[in-house]
Amino acid sequence: MLPLQLQPASHIPLYIQLRDQLRALVHAGDLRPGDRIPASRELAVQLGVHRTTVANAYAELESEGLIQGHVGRGTFIRGSALPMKITPPPPSLGGNGGVRWESLFADERGEEVLSRLTQESPDHDVSFVMARPAAEFFPVEELRACCNAVLRREATQILRLGPSDGYPPLKQQLAEMLRAEGIAVRDENLLITDGCQQALDLLCKAFLRPGDSVLLENPAYPGAIAIFAGARVRCLGVPVRTGTRANGSGGPVGVDVSALEATLIANRVKLMVLTPDFQNPTGTTLPVPERRRLLEIAARHQVPVVEDHIYARLRARVEKVPSLKQLDRANLVIQIDSFSKVAFPGLRVGWCIAPENVIERLRLVKQTTDLHTDQLSQATLAEFTRRGLLARHLACMRKVYGSRLAALQAALEKHMPEEVQWTRPEGGMCLWVELPHGFDASELLIHVRERGVLFAPGRYFYFQNPQPNTLRLGFAGLDERRIARGVATLAELLRIEMRKRQRGARRVEGARVALV
C-alpha cells in the first residue's frame, strides 16, 4: 500500500494533495519506472475519497508525463520519470541548510489551470485545449511591414518611456473603430493594457480589498478566478444556462440573470465580471432582452459591470448583438478587450473603456505595475489598424472560424451518443459539452490522451459546485479534418465506457433478480 495521507481539513483540494504526494514518491525513487499504481477506484476505496478525486490527480500526473494509463492493463509510472528526479541544489541556491523558499511564498496556489490551458501540445495531434487564434493565418509579412514603417518613422520616440495610458496613435485608431461600432469614446475613456488579463488585475487592485465580494459566472475564465482568489476576494458564482436539455432547452442562455439578481439582493457586491458574448468556457451569448434586464438590475443595486468583450468580434453571422457598453445608459459598464483573439496573442496589447475618473485610477495603478504597455507593439498595431489590415484580417478569420465551428457541430451530430449535449454558439472559439450524468470528463481524458486527443475538463473552469461531466472544446486552432478526427475518437471512447457501464448495470440487476 502506498504511503499516502490526505488531510480533508486542509484548504488545499484533496486531488492536489494526492497529486503532490504521488509526484514526491516518484521523485524520491519510491515509485520507479514500470511500477503499477492502483486503479482510481481501488485507491479511492483505500483513501476513503470519491473516485473523481483520484481520477483528477491521475489526470494531472499524466499530463506532466509522470504516469501513463493503458486501457485494460492499468496505470504505470512512465519510463521517462526517473531522469526527472530533482538533484538537490547547492546550499547557496536553497538546498540543505539554505532557504526553504516555499515557506516564504505569500500564498499557496495549488492549481495551475492557466498553465495547462495556455501550453502547446506538440505530442498530441488533436488538441481542443486552447481557445486560441489559428497561427497559420497570421499575416506576418503585413505585420513586419508595419513594424518596419514605424521604426523608420519614429524609432527614437517609441523606444523611449511612454505614457501609462497608452500610445496616442493607437488610442486614436481604437477610438475611431469603437465609434464605428456605436460606442462614443474619447481619449480620456481609454487605457491600453497588456491584454484582458492585466485589465482584470488592474481592476482588482483599483476596486477590491481582501474580503470584498465580486460576482462571477460559474463556470468562468480561470484567469479571472486566479486573480480574485490571489487577492483574497470573495467570489460569488452565478450559474450559466447552456441551453442543453439538462438545463432547460428553449430558454435564454448565458448568465442566469434571475440568480444574479438574487445574489445582489443577498450580498454586498462590489463588482460584477461577465462575458455576455461567446462566454468562456460555454460559448453562450446572452440575449438582448436579458442584457437590458441585467443592466437595469445593476443600476438599481449600483454595482458596476466589467464586460469581457474579447470574443464578441468573432461572430460567424453578419447580424450583430449590441454589447452591454452600447446598451449602458447609467455609465456602469467597464468594457475590456484585446487583440489577442482577433489577431496576435503574443503581442499582449488590449484596452479598457471606462468613465474618465476610473481610467485615471487604473492609469495610476498601471504606472506602478509596469509603467506602460510595450510601445513597439502598440505602434505596430496602430499602423496595422490604420492601414485597414485589422479589418481585413478579422473578416478572413470570421470565415475560417465559422467553417471550423460548423465542422465541429457536424462531427458532434454525427458521432456523439444521443445522451451527450452541447452548446450551439454562433461564433467565438469554444463549445461546451455535457456528458451523461455520472461520467467524469477527467477520467475520459486519460483514455483519449492515449489516442493523441486532448480537451479541457470542465473542472478547470468551476470555482463552486463543479460539474465533473463537463468539458470544453476549443476549435479555432484546428482545421476541419483534425476536428472531425478528434470528435470521432472522443465519441468512440465514450461509447466504450457507456457499454461497460451498461454491462455492469445488467450484471447488478441479474444478481438482484437471482437473490429474489
C-alpha positions in Angstrom: 0.0 0.0 0.0 1.3 3.5 -0.9 2.3 5.8 2.0 -0.4 8.4 1.3 -2.1 10.6 3.8 -4.8 13.2 2.8 -6.0 16.0 5.1 -9.7 16.7 4.5 -9.5 19.8 6.8 -6.8 21.5 4.6 -7.8 24.3 2.3 -5.7 22.5 -0.4 -8.1 20.3 -2.6 -7.7 16.6 -1.9 -6.8 15.8 -5.5 -3.9 18.3 -5.4 -2.7 16.8 -2.1 -2.8 13.3 -3.7 -1.1 14.6 -6.9 1.7 16.2 -5.0 2.3 13.2 -2.7 2.5 10.8 -5.7 4.8 13.1 -7.5 7.1 13.2 -4.4 7.1 9.4 -4.3 8.3 9.3 -7.9 11.0 12.0 -7.5 12.2 10.3 -4.3 12.5 7.0 -6.1 9.9 5.2 -4.0 7.9 4.7 -7.2 10.1 3.6 -10.2 9.5 3.4 -13.9 7.3 0.5 -14.8 5.7 0.3 -11.3 1.9 -0.2 -11.5 -0.1 2.1 -9.2 -3.7 1.2 -8.0 -6.6 1.8 -10.3 -8.5 5.0 -9.4 -11.5 3.1 -8.0 -9.2 0.9 -5.8 -7.1 3.8 -4.5 -10.3 5.8 -3.8 -11.5 3.0 -1.5 -8.2 2.8 0.2 -8.1 6.5 0.9 -11.8 6.9 1.7 -12.4 9.5 -1.0 -14.5 9.8 -4.2 -13.1 8.2 -7.3 -13.2 11.5 -9.0 -10.6 12.8 -6.6 -8.1 10.1 -7.6 -9.0 10.4 -11.3 -8.3 14.1 -11.3 -4.9 13.6 -9.6 -4.0 10.9 -12.1 -5.0 13.2 -15.0 -2.7 15.9 -13.7 0.2 13.5 -13.3 -0.4 12.0 -16.8 -0.4 15.5 -18.3 3.0 16.0 -16.7 4.3 12.8 -18.2 4.9 11.0 -14.8 2.3 8.3 -15.3 0.6 6.6 -18.2 -2.7 4.7 -18.4 -3.2 1.7 -20.6 -6.8 0.5 -21.3 -7.2 -3.0 -19.8 -3.8 -3.1 -18.2 -3.7 -0.3 -15.6 -1.7 2.8 -14.9 2.1 2.8 -14.6 5.0 5.1 -13.8 6.5 6.2 -17.1 10.0 5.2 -18.0 10.9 8.9 -18.5 10.0 9.7 -14.9 13.4 8.7 -13.4 15.5 11.3 -15.2 13.1 13.9 -13.8 14.3 13.2 -10.3 15.3 16.5 -8.8 19.0 16.9 -7.9 19.4 18.9 -4.6 20.9 22.3 -5.4 23.9 23.6 -3.6 23.3 25.3 -0.2 23.7 28.8 -1.8 20.7 28.0 -4.1 18.4 26.8 -1.4 19.5 23.2 -0.8 20.4 21.6 2.6 20.9 24.4 5.1 19.6 27.1 2.6 16.4 29.0 2.4 13.1 27.0 2.2 11.6 29.2 -0.5 8.2 27.6 -0.4 7.7 28.6 3.2 8.2 32.3 2.2 5.6 32.4 -0.6 2.7 34.8 0.2 0.0 32.3 -0.8 -0.5 28.7 -1.8 -1.6 28.2 -5.3 -2.1 24.5 -5.7 -3.9 24.6 -9.1 -2.1 25.5 -12.3 -5.0 25.8 -14.6 -3.8 28.8 -16.7 -0.5 26.9 -17.4 -2.5 23.9 -18.6 -4.8 26.0 -20.8 -2.1 28.0 -22.5 0.7 25.5 -23.1 1.3 24.0 -26.5 0.8 20.2 -27.0 3.3 19.1 -29.7 2.9 15.4 -28.7 -0.8 15.4 -29.4 -2.2 15.7 -33.0 -5.6 17.0 -32.0 -5.7 19.4 -29.0 -9.0 21.1 -28.2 -7.5 22.5 -25.0 -6.8 26.1 -26.0 -9.2 28.8 -27.2 -6.6 30.4 -29.5 -6.2 32.0 -32.9 -5.1 30.0 -35.9 -1.4 30.8 -36.1 -1.2 29.6 -39.8 -3.3 32.6 -40.8 -1.2 35.2 -39.0 -0.4 38.0 -41.6 3.2 38.0 -40.7 4.5 39.9 -43.8 2.0 42.7 -43.4 2.8 43.0 -39.7 6.5 43.1 -40.5 5.9 45.9 -43.0 4.0 47.8 -40.3 6.8 47.3 -37.7 9.5 48.4 -40.2 7.4 51.5 -41.1 7.0 52.7 -37.5 10.7 52.0 -36.8 11.8 54.1 -39.8 9.4 56.9 -38.9 9.6 57.2 -35.1 12.0 54.7 -33.6 13.6 57.1 -31.2 10.2 58.1 -29.9 8.6 54.7 -29.4 11.8 53.2 -27.9 11.6 55.7 -25.0 9.3 55.5 -22.0 5.8 56.4 -23.0 2.5 57.5 -21.3 1.0 55.0 -18.9 -2.4 55.3 -20.5 -1.1 54.2 -23.9 0.5 55.2 -27.2 -1.7 58.1 -28.5 -1.9 56.9 -32.2 -3.2 53.5 -31.1 -5.8 55.1 -28.8 -6.9 57.3 -31.8 -7.3 54.2 -34.0 -9.2 52.4 -31.3 -11.5 55.4 -30.7 -12.3 55.5 -34.4 -13.0 51.8 -34.5 -15.2 51.9 -31.4 -17.2 54.9 -32.7 -17.9 53.0 -35.9 -19.3 50.2 -33.7 -21.6 52.5 -31.9 -19.5 53.4 -28.8 -18.8 57.1 -28.3 -15.4 57.2 -26.6 -12.8 59.9 -26.0 -9.1 59.7 -25.3 -9.8 60.1 -21.6 -12.1 57.0 -21.6 -9.3 54.6 -23.0 -6.5 52.8 -21.3 -4.1 50.5 -23.2 -3.3 47.3 -21.2 -1.2 44.2 -21.6 -4.4 42.3 -22.6 -7.5 41.4 -20.7 -5.6 39.5 -18.1 -3.9 42.7 -17.0 -7.1 44.7 -17.2 -8.7 42.3 -14.7 -5.7 42.6 -12.5 -5.7 46.4 -12.6 -9.5 46.5 -11.8 -9.0 44.1 -8.9 -6.2 46.3 -7.5 -8.2 49.5 -8.1 -11.6 48.4 -6.7 -11.2 45.4 -4.4 -9.8 44.8 -1.0 -9.4 41.4 0.8 -12.9 40.2 1.9 -14.8 42.3 -0.8 -17.3 40.3 -2.9 -17.1 40.0 -6.7 -19.8 38.3 -8.8 -18.6 35.9 -11.5 -20.2 33.5 -13.9 -19.7 29.8 -12.8 -18.1 28.3 -14.8 -15.8 31.2 -15.7 -12.5 32.1 -17.3 -9.8 30.6 -15.0 -7.6 33.7 -15.3 -10.2 35.8 -13.6 -10.7 33.2 -10.9 -7.0 33.2 -10.2 -6.7 37.0 -10.0 -9.5 37.4 -7.5 -8.6 34.3 -5.4 -5.0 35.6 -5.2 -6.3 38.9 -3.9 -8.3 37.2 -1.1 -11.5 38.4 -2.7 -14.8 36.6 -2.1 -16.0 35.1 -5.4 -19.8 34.6 -5.7 -20.8 32.3 -8.5 -23.8 32.7 -10.7 -24.7 29.7 -12.9 -24.6 29.9 -16.7 -27.5 28.5 -18.6 -26.2 26.5 -21.5 -29.5 25.7 -23.4 -28.9 22.0 -23.4 -31.8 19.7 -22.5 -30.4 19.2 -19.0 -30.6 22.9 -18.3 -33.9 23.7 -20.0 -33.9 23.7 -23.8 -35.6 26.7 -25.4 -35.0 29.2 -22.6 -32.4 32.1 -22.6 -28.8 31.2 -22.4 -25.9 32.9 -20.7 -25.6 34.0 -17.1 -28.7 33.4 -15.2 -30.0 36.9 -14.6 -32.6 35.9 -12.0 -29.9 34.2 -10.0 -27.7 37.2 -10.5 -30.4 39.5 -9.0 -30.9 37.1 -6.1 -27.1 37.2 -5.4 -27.1 41.0 -5.4 -30.1 41.1 -3.0 -28.4 38.7 -0.6 -24.9 40.1 -0.7 -23.0 43.4 -0.8 -21.2 43.0 -4.2 -18.5 45.4 -5.2 -18.1 44.4 -8.9 -19.6 42.0 -11.5 -17.4 40.4 -14.2 -19.3 38.9 -17.1 -18.7 37.7 -20.7 -22.0 38.2 -22.5 -20.7 37.2 -25.9 -19.4 33.6 -26.5 -18.8 33.1 -22.8 -15.6 31.2 -21.9 -16.0 28.3 -21.5 -19.6 27.6 -22.5 -19.7 29.7 -25.8 -23.1 31.1 -24.8 -24.4 34.5 -25.8 -26.8 36.4 -23.6 -29.9 37.6 -25.5 -30.5 41.3 -25.8 -33.7 41.4 -23.5 -31.6 39.7 -20.8 -28.8 42.2 -21.3 -31.2 45.1 -20.8 -32.7 43.4 -17.7 -29.2 42.8 -16.3 -28.3 46.5 -16.8 -31.5 47.6 -15.0 -30.6 45.3 -12.1 -27.0 46.6 -12.0 -28.3 50.2 -12.0 -30.8 49.5 -9.2 -28.1 48.0 -7.0 -25.4 50.4 -8.1 -22.9 47.6 -8.9 -20.5 48.2 -11.8 -20.3 45.6 -14.6 -17.0 44.6 -16.1 -17.8 43.3 -19.6 -15.2 41.0 -21.1 -15.7 41.7 -24.8 -12.7 39.7 -26.1 -14.7 37.2 -28.3 -17.5 39.4 -29.5 -16.0 40.3 -32.8 -15.7 36.7 -33.8 -19.4 36.3 -34.7 -19.8 34.0 -37.7 -23.0 35.5 -38.8 -23.4 39.1 -40.1 -26.0 40.3 -37.6 -24.5 42.0 -34.6 -25.6 41.9 -30.9 -25.2 45.2 -29.1 -22.7 45.0 -26.2 -23.5 45.9 -22.6 -21.4 49.0 -23.1 -23.5 50.1 -26.1 -26.8 49.5 -24.1 -25.5 51.1 -20.9 -27.3 54.3 -20.0 -26.2 54.6 -16.4 -22.4 54.7 -17.1 -22.0 51.5 -15.1 -20.2 49.3 -17.6 -16.4 48.9 -17.9 -15.5 47.1 -21.1 -12.2 45.2 -21.5 -11.0 43.9 -24.9 -7.8 42.8 -26.6 -6.1 42.0 -29.9 -5.3 38.5 -28.5 -8.3 36.6 -30.0 -8.8 38.6 -33.2 -5.1 38.9 -34.2 -1.9 38.4 -32.3 -2.0 37.0 -28.7 1.8 37.2 -28.4 1.9 41.0 -28.6 -0.1 41.3 -25.4 -2.0 44.5 -26.2 -5.5 45.2 -25.1 -7.6 48.1 -23.9 -10.2 49.2 -21.3 -13.1 51.6 -21.8 -14.5 53.3 -18.7 -15.5 56.6 -17.2 -12.7 59.2 -17.1 -12.2 59.0 -13.3 -12.0 55.2 -13.5 -9.4 55.3 -16.3 -7.3 57.8 -14.3 -7.4 55.5 -11.3 -6.4 52.5 -13.5 -3.7 54.5 -15.1 -2.1 55.2 -11.7 -2.3 51.5 -10.8 -0.8 50.5 -14.1 2.0 53.0 -13.7 3.1 51.3 -10.5 2.7 47.9 -12.2 4.7 48.2 -15.4 4.9 51.9 -16.4 3.3 51.2 -19.8 2.5 48.5 -22.3 5.3 47.8 -24.9 5.4 50.8 -27.2 6.7 49.0 -30.3 3.8 46.5 -30.1 1.4 49.4 -29.7 2.8 51.4 -32.6 2.9 48.4 -34.9 -0.8 47.6 -34.1 -1.7 51.2 -34.6 -0.2 51.1 -38.1 -1.8 47.7 -38.8 -5.2 49.1 -37.9 -4.7 52.4 -39.7 -3.9 50.6 -43.0 -7.1 48.6 -42.8 -5.3 45.3 -42.2 -7.0 44.5 -38.9 -10.5 44.8 -40.5 -9.4 42.6 -43.5 -7.8 40.0 -41.2 -10.8 39.9 -38.9 -13.2 39.4 -41.9 -11.0 36.5 -43.0 -10.8 34.9 -39.6 -14.6 35.1 -39.1 -15.0 32.9 -42.2 -12.3 30.5 -41.0 -13.6 30.1 -37.5 -17.2 29.9 -38.8 -16.2 26.9 -41.0 -14.4 25.2 -38.2 -17.3 25.7 -35.8 -19.6 24.2 -38.4 -17.3 21.2 -38.8 -17.3 20.7 -35.0 -21.1 20.9 -34.8 -21.4 18.4 -37.7 -18.9 16.0 -36.2 -20.7 16.1 -32.8 -24.1 15.5 -34.5 -22.6 12.6 -36.5 -20.6 10.8 -33.8 -21.8 11.6 -30.3 -24.2 9.4 -28.4 -27.7 11.0 -28.1 -27.2 11.2 -24.3 -24.4 13.8 -24.9 -25.4 17.5 -25.1 -23.5 20.6 -26.2 -23.9 24.3 -26.7 -24.5 25.8 -30.1 -22.6 29.1 -30.3 -22.7 31.3 -33.4 -19.1 32.3 -33.1 -16.2 32.6 -30.6 -13.6 29.9 -30.1 -15.1 27.3 -27.8 -18.0 25.0 -27.2 -19.3 23.3 -24.0 -20.1 19.6 -23.8 -22.1 17.8 -21.1 -21.6 14.1 -20.8 -24.2 11.7 -19.4 -24.8 12.1 -15.7 -22.2 10.1 -13.7 -19.4 10.4 -16.2 -16.2 12.2 -15.3 -14.5 14.1 -18.1 -11.1 14.0 -16.3 -11.3 10.2 -16.3 -12.2 10.2 -20.0 -9.3 12.4 -20.8 -6.9 9.8 -19.5 -8.1 7.4 -22.3 -8.4 9.9 -25.2 -4.9 11.2 -24.5 -3.6 7.8 -25.5 -5.1 8.3 -28.9 -3.5 11.7 -29.4 -6.5 13.8 -28.4 -6.8 16.5 -25.7 -9.6 18.6 -24.3 -10.1 20.8 -21.2 -12.1 19.2 -18.4 -14.9 21.3 -17.1 -13.5 21.3 -13.6 -10.8 23.8 -14.8 -13.5 26.4 -15.0 -15.6 26.0 -11.9 -14.8 27.6 -8.5 -18.1 26.5 -6.9 -20.2 23.3 -7.4 -18.0 21.7 -10.2 -19.8 19.5 -12.7 -17.4 16.7 -13.5 -19.3 15.5 -16.5 -18.5 18.7 -18.5 -15.7 19.7 -20.9 -14.7 22.5 -23.2 -13.7 22.1 -26.8 -11.6 24.9 -28.3 -11.9 24.7 -32.1 -10.3 27.8 -33.6 -6.8 26.5 -33.8 -7.7 23.2 -35.5 -8.5 22.6 -39.2 -11.7 20.8 -40.2 -10.0 17.4 -40.8 -8.5 17.2 -37.3 -11.7 18.4 -35.7 -13.6 15.6 -37.3 -11.0 13.0 -36.3 -10.8 14.3 -32.7 -14.5 14.2 -32.2 -14.8 10.7 -33.7 -12.1 9.5 -31.3 -13.7 11.1 -28.3 -17.1 9.7 -29.2 -15.7 6.2 -29.8 -14.1 6.0 -26.4 -17.1 7.5 -24.7 -19.3 4.8 -26.3 -16.9 2.1 -25.0 -17.2 3.5 -21.5 -21.0 3.6 -21.8 -21.2 0.0 -22.9 -19.0 -1.0 -19.9 -21.5 0.7 -17.6 -24.4 -0.9 -19.3 -22.9 -4.4 -18.9 -22.1 -3.6 -15.2 -25.7 -2.4 -14.6 -27.1 -5.6 -16.2 -24.8 -7.8 -14.0 -26.0 -6.0 -10.9 -29.7 -6.3 -12.0 -29.1 -10.0 -12.8 -27.6 -10.6 -9.3 -30.5 -8.8 -7.7 -33.1 -10.9 -9.6 -31.2 -14.1 -8.6 -31.3 -13.1 -5.0 -35.1 -12.6 -5.2 
